Amino acid sequence: MDKDDLKEMIQDLDLGSSATKQGRYVTQIIHFNNGVKRTIEGIDTHTIRQGQMTKFKLKDGSYCMINDANVLMIEVFREEP
């Protein structure tokens, strides 16, 4: 296995984000430690990658990164196709 194969495997790895069970696109309301809430619409659940920073792509092609240490709770709602 060469370096490119390993990179592809890591990129394709799905850690089982529970948001994918809601469908391809979801809206999330993220509740932060300081009491602030943010609503993010059009999240492509197939692009969610979790780590210290959770990263995902939106329908409009932009990316969003959230520092997990600052999050208390996330509400997930399915978007209609």
SULQUILIN-V669323 format. One line per field, one symbol per residue. phi: phi as a letter, one per 20 degrees, with the letter a starting at -180 (. if undefined). burial: I if it has 9 or more other ideal C-beta (glycine too) atoms within 8 Angstrom, else O. A space follows every 50 residues. Layout:
phi: ???
burial: ???
This chain:
phi: .efffffffffefdengffffepfccdcdddegenfccdcdmfeffdfcd afdedbddgfnfdcccfgfedebceccfeff
burial: OOOOOIOOOOOOOOOOIOIIOIOOIIIIIIIIOOOOOOOIOIIIIOOIOO OOOIIIIIOOOOOIOIOIOOIOOOOIIOIOO
